[in-house]
Amino acid sequence: MNQSYTVIARRYRPQTFDDVIGQEYITTTLKNAILANKVAHAYIFAGMRGVGKTSLARILAKALNCREGPTQSPCNKCEFCRTITGGNDPDVIEIDAASQTKIDDVRQLQEGVGYVPLRARFKVYIMDEAHQLSKSAFNALLKTIEEPPPHVKFIFATTDYNKLPETILSRCQRFNFRPIPSKRIYEHLLEICRKENFTCPSQDGGDHKPEIIGAIARLAHGSMRDAQSLLDLTVSSYGNLSAGGGSASGGQSISLDDLGFLFDAFLFDKIFSLTDALSHYNLNEIVTIIDSIFREGKDITGFIEQLIGHFWHLILIQISS
């Protein structure tokens, strides 16, 4: 029986500090803290989805518990690194705060904090979507976070740190994860295509059609995980992207219009057309374009967001010219 397919986002998940793209100021700070033996007892990793918060939390846990560590470069070969990477290490506890919001869940956590690690140097608690904890649960955590045992580290990952109580924020070191620039995403996607032998033939016969990969990078809006998922979907849906050198099924040819249909996105054809119609005060064309958006069942909110982004880029070009 064939093994189940592992999606690109999981296969290319960062495994070392240097693998994390677009968050260099955070990785450098954490590496320096490890080198100086000044790793804080509690961190808040805040930022949009898919920018490396949970991945970096795991990397930090590996750096602290690696057999060669604490180290800036976890080996990813020892038992500690492998089990943390797999998400099944008994001393690195990952908690989904979205489903464990009650005070009883926090009390169970507090009971475990008092026990020394089973085999690692540190017991690391990684709490994803931490802002979804209830107020009473946060209050129960205050004392534990303020004065944890020396063998315990807390990492709170959140997409909305403004919902965290000030009492929690004041007890943690906070890192704000930035959206990843489209250029960095584009370069990483090309590297994945090279490693996976994914091909995207263009009309001139070249591989890795730049506008296709570039469009995926822009559609991700700063999220590497979203970009990798979109690439995975494209590879799965169109026969001209082949893996492992095998022949593609169907022999379809992918275009930007195909991407727009696949991802329910507008890309740039309608954006450019509407911009041109607006610049020429062509009311009939404006109405036709907007009507086509509704008839195709597209998300008008998403279109407006892309249109605003396009106008912003035009302003920047005008200012710099």
C-alpha positions as CSV (number, residue, x, y, z in Angstrom):
1,M,0.0,0.0,0.0
2,N,1.3,3.5,-0.9
3,Q,2.1,5.8,1.9
4,S,-0.2,8.7,2.4
5,Y,0.8,11.9,0.7
6,T,2.5,14.6,2.8
7,V,1.6,18.1,1.8
8,I,4.3,20.6,0.7
9,A,3.7,22.8,3.7
10,R,4.6,19.9,6.1
11,R,7.5,18.6,4.1
12,Y,9.2,22.0,3.9
13,R,8.4,23.1,7.4
14,P,11.5,25.0,8.8
15,Q,13.6,22.7,11.0
16,T,16.4,25.2,12.0
17,F,16.6,28.9,12.8
18,D,18.2,29.5,9.4
19,D,15.3,27.8,7.7
20,V,12.8,30.4,8.9
21,I,12.2,32.9,6.1
22,G,11.5,36.6,6.7
23,Q,11.9,36.7,10.5
24,E,15.6,37.2,10.7
25,Y,15.5,39.7,13.6
26,I,13.6,37.2,15.7
27,T,15.8,34.2,14.9
28,T,19.0,36.2,15.5
29,T,17.7,37.4,18.9
30,L,16.7,33.9,20.0
31,K,20.1,32.5,18.9
32,N,21.9,35.2,20.8
33,A,19.8,34.4,23.9
34,I,20.7,30.8,23.7
35,L,24.4,31.6,23.3
36,A,24.3,33.9,26.3
37,N,22.2,31.5,28.3
38,K,19.5,34.2,28.6
39,V,16.4,32.5,27.2
40,A,13.3,34.0,28.8
41,H,10.8,31.8,30.7
42,A,7.8,33.0,28.5
43,Y,7.5,34.3,25.0
44,I,4.6,35.6,22.9
45,F,4.9,34.9,19.2
46,A,2.4,37.2,17.5
47,G,1.6,37.5,13.8
48,M,-0.6,36.5,11.0
49,R,-1.1,32.8,10.1
50,G,1.6,30.9,8.2
51,V,4.6,33.1,9.0
52,G,6.5,30.6,11.2
53,K,5.2,31.1,14.8
54,T,4.6,27.5,15.7
55,S,7.5,26.3,13.6
56,L,9.9,28.6,15.4
57,A,8.5,27.5,18.8
58,R,9.4,23.9,17.9
59,I,12.8,25.0,16.7
60,L,13.4,26.8,20.0
61,A,12.3,23.7,21.9
62,K,14.7,21.6,19.9
63,A,17.5,24.1,20.5
64,L,17.0,23.9,24.2
65,N,16.6,20.1,24.4
66,C,18.9,18.8,21.7
67,R,21.5,16.3,22.9
68,E,24.2,18.7,21.6
69,G,22.5,21.7,23.3
70,P,21.4,24.1,24.3
71,T,22.6,25.1,20.9
72,Q,21.9,27.6,18.1
73,S,21.9,24.7,15.6
74,P,19.8,21.7,16.7
75,C,21.1,18.5,15.1
76,N,17.6,17.2,14.0
77,K,19.1,13.7,14.4
78,C,18.9,12.9,18.1
79,E,15.9,11.4,19.7
80,F,14.9,14.7,21.3
81,C,14.9,16.6,18.0
82,R,13.1,13.9,16.1
83,T,10.3,13.5,18.6
84,I,9.9,17.3,18.9
85,T,9.7,17.6,15.1
86,G,7.1,14.8,15.1
87,G,5.1,16.6,17.7
88,N,5.1,13.7,20.1
89,D,7.8,14.5,22.7
90,P,6.5,14.1,26.3
91,D,8.3,17.2,27.5
92,V,7.2,19.5,24.7
93,I,3.5,20.0,25.2
94,E,1.6,21.6,22.3
95,I,-1.8,22.9,23.4
96,D,-4.6,24.1,21.1
97,A,-6.1,27.0,23.1
98,A,-9.0,27.2,20.7
99,S,-10.3,23.9,22.0
100,Q,-8.9,24.0,25.5
101,T,-10.2,27.3,26.8
102,K,-11.6,26.4,30.2
103,I,-10.0,27.0,33.6
104,D,-10.0,23.2,34.2
105,D,-7.7,22.7,31.3
106,V,-5.3,25.3,32.7
107,R,-5.4,23.7,36.1
108,Q,-4.3,20.4,34.5
109,L,-1.5,22.3,32.9
110,Q,-0.5,23.8,36.2
111,E,-0.3,20.4,37.8
112,G,2.1,19.2,35.1
113,V,4.3,22.3,35.4
114,G,5.5,21.2,38.9
115,Y,6.9,18.0,37.7
116,V,10.5,17.8,36.3
117,P,10.9,16.8,32.6
118,L,10.8,13.1,31.9
119,R,14.0,13.1,30.0
120,A,14.7,16.5,28.5
121,R,16.4,19.6,30.0
122,F,13.3,21.7,29.7
123,K,9.6,21.2,29.7
124,V,8.2,23.5,27.0
125,Y,4.6,24.5,26.7
126,I,3.6,25.7,23.2
127,M,0.1,27.3,23.3
128,D,-1.4,27.9,19.8
129,E,-4.1,30.6,19.3
130,A,-3.5,31.7,22.9
131,H,-5.8,34.6,22.6
132,Q,-8.8,32.3,22.7
133,L,-8.2,31.3,26.3
134,S,-10.9,32.5,28.6
135,K,-10.3,35.3,31.1
136,S,-10.5,33.0,34.0
137,A,-8.0,30.7,32.4
138,F,-5.6,33.5,31.9
139,N,-6.0,34.6,35.5
140,A,-5.2,31.1,36.7
141,L,-2.0,31.2,34.6
142,L,-0.7,34.5,36.0
143,K,1.3,33.1,39.0
144,T,2.7,30.2,37.0
145,I,3.9,32.5,34.2
146,E,5.4,35.0,36.6
147,E,7.4,32.5,38.6
148,P,7.6,29.2,36.7
149,P,10.1,26.5,37.8
150,P,13.5,26.8,36.2
151,H,12.9,23.8,34.0
152,V,9.7,25.3,32.3
153,K,9.4,27.5,29.3
154,F,6.1,29.0,27.8
155,I,5.6,30.0,24.2
156,F,2.2,31.6,23.4
157,A,1.5,31.8,19.6
158,T,-1.3,34.1,18.6
159,T,-2.8,35.8,15.5
160,D,-4.4,38.5,17.7
161,Y,-2.2,39.6,20.6
162,N,-4.4,42.5,21.4
163,K,-6.9,40.1,22.9
164,L,-4.3,38.9,25.4
165,P,-4.6,40.5,28.9
166,E,-2.1,43.2,29.8
167,T,-1.2,41.1,32.8
168,I,0.0,38.3,30.5
169,L,1.7,40.7,28.0
170,S,3.8,42.3,30.9
171,R,5.1,38.9,31.9
172,C,6.3,37.7,28.5
173,Q,8.8,38.8,25.9
174,R,6.9,39.5,22.7
175,F,8.0,39.0,19.1
176,N,6.0,40.4,16.3
177,F,6.2,38.2,13.2
178,R,6.1,40.1,9.9
179,P,4.3,39.1,6.8
180,I,6.8,37.5,4.5
181,P,7.6,39.6,1.4
182,S,6.2,38.2,-1.9
183,K,9.7,38.2,-3.4
184,R,11.0,35.9,-0.6
185,I,7.9,33.6,-1.0
186,Y,8.5,33.6,-4.8
187,E,12.1,32.5,-4.4
188,H,11.2,29.8,-1.9
189,L,8.5,28.4,-4.2
190,L,11.0,28.2,-7.1
191,E,13.4,26.3,-4.9
192,I,10.6,23.9,-3.9
193,C,9.8,23.4,-7.6
194,R,13.4,22.6,-8.3
195,K,13.7,20.2,-5.5
196,E,10.4,18.4,-6.3
197,N,11.0,18.5,-10.1
198,F,7.7,20.3,-10.6
199,T,7.6,21.8,-14.0
200,C,5.4,24.6,-15.3
201,P,5.9,24.9,-19.1
202,S,5.5,28.3,-20.5
203,Q,4.7,29.2,-24.1
204,D,8.4,29.5,-24.9
205,G,9.2,26.1,-23.5
206,G,10.8,27.3,-20.3
207,D,10.2,25.8,-16.9
208,H,8.8,27.4,-13.7
209,K,6.6,30.0,-15.5
210,P,7.4,33.1,-13.5
211,E,4.0,34.7,-13.7
212,I,2.3,31.5,-12.3
213,I,4.7,31.2,-9.3
214,G,4.7,35.0,-8.9
215,A,0.9,35.1,-8.8
216,I,0.8,32.3,-6.2
217,A,3.3,34.3,-4.1
218,R,1.2,37.4,-4.3
219,L,-2.0,35.6,-3.5
220,A,-0.5,34.3,-0.3
221,H,-0.5,37.8,1.2
222,G,2.6,37.3,3.2
223,S,1.8,33.7,4.4
224,M,4.4,31.1,3.5
225,R,2.1,28.3,4.5
226,D,-0.7,29.6,2.3
227,A,1.7,29.9,-0.6
228,Q,2.8,26.4,-0.2
229,S,-0.8,25.2,0.0
230,L,-1.7,27.1,-3.1
231,L,1.3,25.5,-4.9
232,D,0.2,22.1,-3.7
233,L,-3.3,22.7,-5.0
234,T,-2.0,23.9,-8.4
235,V,0.3,20.9,-8.8
236,S,-2.6,18.5,-7.9
237,S,-5.1,20.2,-10.2
238,Y,-3.2,20.7,-13.5
239,G,-1.6,18.0,-15.6
240,N,1.3,20.1,-16.9
241,L,2.9,20.3,-13.5
242,S,4.5,16.9,-13.0
243,A,6.3,15.5,-10.0
244,G,9.4,13.3,-10.0
245,G,9.8,13.7,-13.8
246,G,6.7,11.5,-14.5
247,S,4.4,12.4,-17.3
248,A,1.5,14.6,-16.5
249,S,-2.0,13.4,-16.8
250,G,-4.3,15.3,-19.1
251,G,-1.6,17.6,-20.5
252,Q,-3.5,20.7,-19.6
253,S,-1.9,24.1,-19.9
254,I,-2.2,26.4,-16.9
255,S,-2.9,30.1,-17.1
256,L,-3.5,33.0,-14.8
257,D,-7.2,32.7,-15.5
258,D,-7.0,29.1,-14.4
259,L,-5.4,30.2,-11.1
260,G,-8.2,32.8,-10.6
261,F,-10.8,30.1,-11.0
262,L,-8.9,27.6,-8.9
263,F,-8.3,29.9,-5.9
264,D,-11.4,32.1,-6.3
265,A,-9.1,35.0,-6.9
266,F,-9.1,37.8,-9.4
267,L,-5.4,38.0,-10.0
268,F,-4.7,41.1,-12.2
269,D,-6.7,40.8,-15.4
270,K,-9.9,42.4,-14.0
271,I,-7.8,44.7,-11.8
272,F,-5.9,46.1,-14.8
273,S,-9.1,46.3,-16.9
274,L,-11.0,48.2,-14.2
275,T,-8.1,50.5,-13.6
276,D,-7.9,51.3,-17.3
277,A,-11.6,51.9,-17.5
278,L,-11.5,54.2,-14.5
279,S,-8.6,56.2,-15.9
280,H,-10.6,56.8,-19.1
281,Y,-13.9,57.4,-17.3
282,N,-15.5,54.5,-19.3
283,L,-18.7,54.0,-17.3
284,N,-20.0,51.2,-19.6
285,E,-16.8,49.2,-19.2
286,I,-16.7,49.8,-15.4
287,V,-20.3,48.5,-15.1
288,T,-19.5,45.5,-17.3
289,I,-16.4,44.5,-15.3
290,I,-18.2,44.8,-11.9
291,D,-21.2,42.9,-13.3
292,S,-19.0,40.1,-14.5
293,I,-17.5,39.8,-11.0
294,F,-21.0,39.2,-9.5
295,R,-22.1,36.9,-12.3
296,E,-19.0,34.7,-11.8
297,G,-19.8,34.5,-8.1
298,K,-16.6,36.1,-6.9
299,D,-16.0,37.5,-3.5
300,I,-16.5,41.3,-3.9
301,T,-14.7,42.0,-0.6
302,G,-11.6,40.1,-1.9
303,F,-11.7,42.1,-5.2
304,I,-11.9,45.4,-3.3
305,E,-8.9,44.4,-1.2
306,Q,-6.8,43.5,-4.3
307,L,-7.9,46.7,-6.0
308,I,-6.8,48.8,-3.0
309,G,-3.5,47.0,-3.0
310,H,-3.1,47.8,-6.7
311,F,-3.8,51.5,-6.2
312,W,-1.3,51.6,-3.4
313,H,1.4,50.2,-5.6
314,L,0.5,52.7,-8.3
315,I,0.9,55.5,-5.7
316,L,4.3,54.2,-4.6
317,I,5.4,54.0,-8.3
318,Q,4.2,57.6,-8.9
319,I,6.0,58.9,-5.8
320,S,9.3,57.2,-6.7
321,S,9.3,58.2,-10.3
